[in-house]
Amino acid sequence: MSVAFTKEESSETAAELHLPDRPISPHPNLVTAEGLKRLEVQAEEARVAYLGAQAVEDVNERRRQSAVPYRDLRYLTERLRTAQVIPEPESNAVVAFGSRVTFERDDGRVQTYRIVGEDEADPKSGSISFVSPVASRLMGRAVGDVVTVGDQELEITAIG
């Protein structure tokens, strides 16, 4: 049979099949109880997507559809393995992992964020990672304290 009639992977398809691993943070994998549940759900979704891709008959298409969920499943499995669930803070005296902190910036903007793990952080939804510059400066501080982040001063106005 002529090579013209065989189905070969293109270089683009081959690149899709060999995805680099998602980077694992060098920081401790601290998570809230909600963050752990979210990781478990994401891992199950990746597993289901991977198994669904395995049902595809065409071998090249099966490999292409499997690449992303398989990579995500490897990442999420490692994050679940290393997860350290941190209980809710017992006190609102100082900013801690899991705290919701409100602060006022120099320009008058007031912002509120919950300090959470890296995988659960979503600033648009009101959560930031404990390793972010803002969170790391706020940790251990109390209402009324002022911290400097870059060229901005932030005054803590509430901890919840």
Secondary structure, 3 states (H helix, E strand, C coil): CCHHHCCCCCHHHHHHHCCCCCCCCCCCCEECHHHHHHHHHHHHHHHHHHHHHHCCCCHHHHHHHHHHHHHHHHHHHHHHHHCEECCCCCCCCCCCCCCEEEEEECCCCEEEEEEECHHHCEHHHCEEECCCHHHHHHCCCCCCCEEEECCEEEEEEEEC
